[in-house]
Amino acid sequence: MRRFFATGLALALVMILDPARAATVEVVVEGIEPGAGAVYVALCQGGLSETECRNGQDVPADGRSQRVILTGIEPGAYAVAAYQDLNGNRRLDRTGLGLPLEPYGFSGEAARARPDFARARVVVREPGLALRVRLVRALPPR
């Protein structure tokens, strides 16, 4: 009984003194059109669809670049997706063919076409990661 208690106490101390692993991801978004709407930044896991890009936040489009800090991120493989919501409807507007109408960008290789997850993939380790995402337009502004 005494041995069981000592083992349990040691395990509890390890859990308290060694908190769950978490990292910080700092994303500097460049290419923002100042004053128009908000900039959304999300971490994607496993793919680049909206359902796989759930962990994120938005910031006002106050300047040509903005820093977004995501905290409490479990180490692992992610991609970063960002877009500027020019009209305030909280989604990336697209043409009938699926081309983005608002500025957007991904981590990894900057391209006008949506990359696959493998090309946008970044690895997050403790204590964290800092990266840049440049917003581009698929089509000229209307």
Buried (B, 14 or more C-beta within 10 A) or exposed (E): EEEEEEEEEEEEEEEEEEEEEBBBBBBBBBBBBEEBBBBBBBBBBEEBEEEBBEBBBBBEBEEEBBEBEBEEBBBEEBBBBBBBBBEEEEEBEEEEEEBBBBBBBBBBEBEEEBBEBEBBBBEBEEEBBEEBBBBBBBEEEE
